[in-house]
Amino acid sequence: MSPADRELAKANTLATRNPNPLDHDAQVASLLAQGYHVEIQTRELTQLVRGHRVNHLLHFIISTATLGLWLPMWIGLAAIGGEKRKIIAR
């Protein structure tokens, strides 16, 4: 099982279940208005994502060029930056 599959399986267990499909559509519309975009949509769930992945190669090159002075910035971006995902189940 790949890391992405494990993450999706974990997120599936944390997904909120809505008995009313209109609630699901309203939640998706609200998240779309907040800047999320649909990554995966099936009959059972919708996965939305916002942000961009951290470019680790770029940060490695910058850290090497600055003799490690860029490392705190890279660590901070890796910890709190990147993609944010929301999963909504029907």
Protein Blocks (a to p, Z undefined) as FASTA:
>chain_A
ZZklmmmmmmmmmpccdfblklmmmmmmmmmmnopacfbdcfkbccddedjdddfklmmm
mmmmnnomlmmmmmmmmmmgcjddddddZZ
